[in-house]
Amino acid sequence: MAQKQHTPSTPLDAFAKFFAHEAIGGIVLAIAAVAALIISNSPWREVYAEFTRIPGTLDVGGVVTISKPLLLWVNDLWMAVFFFLVGLEIKREFVKGELSTRQHAILPAVAAIGGMAVPALIYAIINAGDPLALQGWAIPAATDIAFAIGIVMLLGSRVPTSLKIFLTAVAIIDDLGAIVVIAVFYTENLSFAALALGVAGTAVLFALNRLGVKRADVYIVVGLAVWVCVLKSGVHATLAGVVTALAIPLSAEPTDGEGERAHSPAEALEHGLHPWVAFAVLPMFAFANAGVSLEGLSLSSLLDPIPMGIAAGLLIGKAVGVYGTSWLVIRAGWAKAPDGASARQFFGVCVLCGIGFTMSLFIGALAFEGLDPTYETRLKLGVLTGSLLAGGLGALILSQRPQSVVK
């Protein structure tokens, strides 16, 4: 019997699989968002509103009871699954992926920091003097990797592979930054007892890792307990997904005499979760959160400081922040420019980083939680406008014939 030939997977192979899921998922995400917009501006708008308010209750033996409408279940539990996947991606990239060496990590890392700082600054300047509006300073700092990669996929060979990797790396580091922002700035009314239990559960997770436990289901069970504790503590529950992901082992033992290695628990979970997150979790989030009534809105509505700050931050701030800091570190000789990419192509990808849809809506919901519903309307108007303009302009730039290679 002929022996099975095995070709070891490489970081580029992992990237290709990741990119395929994110790209197609971005298209599905767009369809869900458009559907929400259409329905919320049709005679079915009340049905849509009632759908987001469907009640749901989780009762664990009468000890823990959690009651929420559908919208909050999606934002607190479904998005915890998304953040769990983000945590797995972050761990893989920093341990053995494109961000595992300083040489590869410095350009997207600095670009992501600039891409968060400049949009936040623009938003803060436009909304200076309004303390409530300033709570949303982090809204335009986020990048939606699924939408951005979806556009890049549609452009095909017009975008060099090096820029696809750069965009993915920037978005992953951007997600890490968003996690830190949520943990530090959008947490209040802490229950220290619940938080202590969550910390204890986290300690158990990392103890399991140190003990060499490879069974993913064990981590998931403990992670669910941590999720309940974090939810009850006042810290946003999605962070439990990240903590659980970081504890899951990224190493695996050989499985047969041919030396073939199985996927590690973390890699197996990432591979299995990608289609569920891309085609169920994120589209559901988009459908439940993107619905905004356009009735009574006009061009002047975009001049309101909140939507203007968000749109300007996404469209201008992201492009300036990502491209500007990248140019500085490349000129200083600290990092190498993406191979085979022209300056125009590089700038076009930087503009695409201004698509903030999923994470921007998520952060905005936390920032304006409990405030007048008009804040939610202005949030969605700014995010949709800024993301649409950034996506359209980025695609237009990238569709042009490339010129000189960036140096």
N, C-alpha and C positions, 0 to 999 in steps of 0.2 A: 504494500500500500504506500502510495506516495505521501511523503511527509507534508504537512500543511505549511505553506509558506507564510511567514509573518513579517510584515514591514512595520518597524517601530513607528509610532506616531510622533510627530514633531510639534513644536509650538505653532507652526504655521498650519498644520492639519487641524489642531484644536481651534485655531482662529477661523479657519474656513467653515467649520461646522457651526461655530458660534455666530459667524456673520450671516450664514444662510438662514438660521432661525430668526435672528433679529431683523433681517431685511424683509422677509415675507411677513413677519409679525408687524412690522411698521405699516405695511399696506392694510392689514386687517385692523390695526389700531385706527388708521385714518377712516376706514369705512365705519367703524363704531362711533367715532366722534362726529362724523357727518350725519349719521343716522340720528344721534341724540339732538343735534342742532335742528334737523328737519322736523323731528317729532315735537320738540319743545316749541316750535313755531307753527304748529298745525292745530287743527281741532282736537288732536289727541294729546294736547299738552297736559291736561289734568290727569290723564291715564299715566303719562310718563311720571308726573309728580307723585302720584299714588304708588307707582312701582318703586320709586326710590325710598318710600316710607313704609314698605312692607315690614311688619315687626318680626323679630326673631329672638328667641331666648335660648340660652345655653344654661342648663342646670346640672351641676356635678354633685349628685347625691345630696342635694339640699345644702351643701357646704358653700359652694360658689354659684351664684346666679348672675348671669350677664344678659341684659335685655337691650337690644339696639334695633334701630330701623336698618333696612337693607343697605342704605348708603354708608352707614358707619361700619357695618359688618365688612363691606367691601374695602373701605379705607383702613380699617384696623386689622382685620384678619387676612383678607385676600392680599392686601399689600404687604403684610408680614411675609407671605410666601415670596412675593417679588423681592423684598429686601433680603430674604434668605438666599435667593439665587444670586443677588448682587454680592452678598458676602462670600459666596462660593467663588464667584468670578474674581473678586478682589484678591482672595487668598491665592487662587491659582496663578493669577498674573504676577503677583509679587513674589511668590515662591519659585515658580519655574516658567513663567510666561514672559511676555514682552517687557514687563516692568521689573524683572528679577535682577537686572544689573544696572548700575548707576548710569552707564553710557546710554542704555535704552530708555531709562526712566526719566532722566532729567528734562528732556524737551516736553513730553506730554504733561509731566508734573508741574513744571513752571507755567506752561500754557494753561492748564486747568486752573491754577491759582489766579493767574491774571484774568481768566475768563469768568471767575466768580467775583473778584474784587471790583473790577471796573463796572459791570452791570449794577452791582449793589450800590456803588458810589453814585452812579447816574440816577438811580431810583431815589436815593436819599436826598440828592440835591433838588430834584424836581418836587419831592414831597416834604421838603424842609418846613418846619413850623406846624405840621399836623402829626401829633404823637400817635394817633390811631393808625394813620396811613403808613407811618414809618415802621410799624410792626411788620410790614410786608417787604422790608428791604432785601430779604434773601430770595424773593420770588423769581426775579430774572437771572439769578445766579446759576440756575439748573439747566442741564442739557438732557434732552430726551433721546437716548441712544437708538431706540427702535425707529422713530420717525427719521432721524438723521441718516441712519444706515439704509432705511427703505429708499430714500431718495438717491443715495449713492449707488444702490443696486440697480435702480432704473437707468442710471447714467452709464452703467457697464464699464467698458474699457477706457472711457474718458477719464476715469479716476484711477491713478496708479495704486497698486496694492499697498505701497508704503504709506499713502495718505489714508487708506482705509484702516490700516493698523493704527496710525496716529489718531484718527478720529475715535476709534474704539477705546484706545488707551486714555485719551482725554476724558471721554464720557465716563469711564470706569472710575478714574480719580475724582471726577466731578461728583459722582454718586457717593464716593467716600466723604467728600467735603460736605455734601448735603446731609449725610448721616450725622456728622459732627455738629453741624448747624442745628439740626432738629434736636439732638440730645442736649445741647448747651443753651439754645435760645428759645426753644418752643416747648419747654417743660415747666409746669407750675403746679401749685397745690399738691405738693408731694405727700404721699403716705409713706413714712419712713419704715413702718412695719412691713408693708408689701414690698417696698424697695429692698429691704434687708433679705426677704425671702427670695426675691429675684436674684440678688447677688449670690446668695447661697446656692441657688440652682445653677448659676453661671459657674461657680466654683466646682460643682459636681460635673458639669460638662467638660471642663478642662482637666479635671481629675481622670475622667474616663479616657480622654486623649492620652494623658501621661501613662495610664495603665495599659495602653495599647488596644483598647476596645475598638473593633472595626465595624461592628454592626450599626448601620445607619439608623435602624428603627429605635435603638436605645437612645440615641441622641435626640431623635425627633420627639419621643415621649417626654424626655426631660425638658426639651425646648418648648413644648406646649405648656408645661407647668410654668416655665419661666415667662412665657407669653402672658398667661393669666396674671401672674404676679406683677409684671411690668405694666399691664393694662390697669390694674387696680392701684398702682403706685402713683400714677400721674405722668410718668415718663411715657412717651409715645410707644405703643405696643409693637410697632414695626421693628424697633431696634432689637427686640428679642430675636427676630429672624436673623439679623446680622450676627449677633453674639453666638447663636447656635451654629451658624455656618462656619464661623472662624474656628470653632472647637472640633469640627469633624476632620478626621485624618485625611491627609493628602498623599499618603504613601500606601503602597500595596505590596504584597509578597508575590513571588512567582507562583503560577498556578499549574504549570505542567513541566515535564522534563525538557521541553524545547526552549525553556527560558522565557516564554511569553508571560508578560505581566498583565494581571487583571487591572481593570480600572480601580482606582482607589475609591473608598466610600464617597469622598467629596466629588470626584470626577463622575462617578456613576449617578449621583444625585443631580449634578449639574446637567448631565446629558439627558436624564429622564425628565427633569423639570422644565427645560427650555421650551418644548412645544406647549406645555400646559400654561406657562406664564405668557408666552408669545400669543397664543391663540385663545386663551380663556381669561386669565387674570387681568392682563393689561387692557384688552378690549372691553371687559366688563367695567373696569375702572373708568375708561374713557366714556363709555355709554352712560354710566351713572353720574359722571361729574361734568361732562362737556355740554350738557343741555343748558342753554341760556336763551331767554326770550329776547328777541331783537326788537320787540314792539316798543315804539317810542324812542328808540336809539337813533342818533344821527351822527354825522361826521363830527359835530361839536362834542359828542360824548367821548370821543377819543382824546379830546383835549383836557379832559378831567385829569388831575395829577396822577391818580392811581393807574388807570390804563395807559396813560402816556409814559409814566415812569417804567412800567413793566415792558411795554412795547419798545421803547427806546433802549432800555437795558438789554433786551434780547437781541434786537436788530443791530444796534450800534455798539453797545457795551461788550457783547460777546466777541464780535469781530475784532474790535480794537484790542480788547484784553488778551484774547488767544493769539492773534497774529502779532501784536506789538511785543508781548513778552517773548514769543518764539523768536522773533527777529533779533531781539536784544541778546538772547543766549547763544544764538547761532553766530551773530557777529562777534560776540566775545570769545568764541571758540570753545564754549563749554559743552556744546551739543552739535550733532551733525544734522543737517537738513534732510528731510525725507528723500530717499533715492528716486531719481527720475521724475520729480514733480516740478512743474514750472511755478513761478511766483504767483501767477494767476490761479492756478489750481489749488495751491496751498491756501491762498486767501479765500477761495471759494469754500473750501472745507471748514475754514475758521468761521465763515459766515453761517454755515450749516449748524455750527455749535449753538447758534441762537434759537434753535427749535427747542423750546423748554417745556413742551406740553405736559407730559405726565407728572414730572417732578415739580414743575412750577405750580400746577393746580394743587398738588398734594401739599406743598409748603404753604401756599396761599390759604388753603382750608384751615391749616393750623394757625396761621398768622391772624386770620380774621374770624376765628371761631367765637361764636357768641355775640358777634356784632350785628348791626343792622343788615338785612339781606341785600341792600344795595352794594355793600362791599363785595359780596360774592359775585354780583353781576359785573361790577367793574373789574374784579379779578379776572373773570373768564374772558371778558372783552379784551383786556390787555394781553393775556396769554395767547388767545387765539389769533389776535392781530399780529403780535410780534412774531409768533411762531410761523404763521403763514407767510409774512414778509421775508423772514430769514430763510425759510425753505425755498421760496420762489426765487429770491435773489441769489442764493447759493447755487441753486440748480442752473440758473441762467449763466452765472459766471463759469461754472464747471462745464457747461455745454459748449463753450467757445473753444476754438482751436488753441491748444497749448503753445506757449512761446518759450522763452528761455527758462532753463532750469534754475530754481532758487538756490542761492549760495549764501 
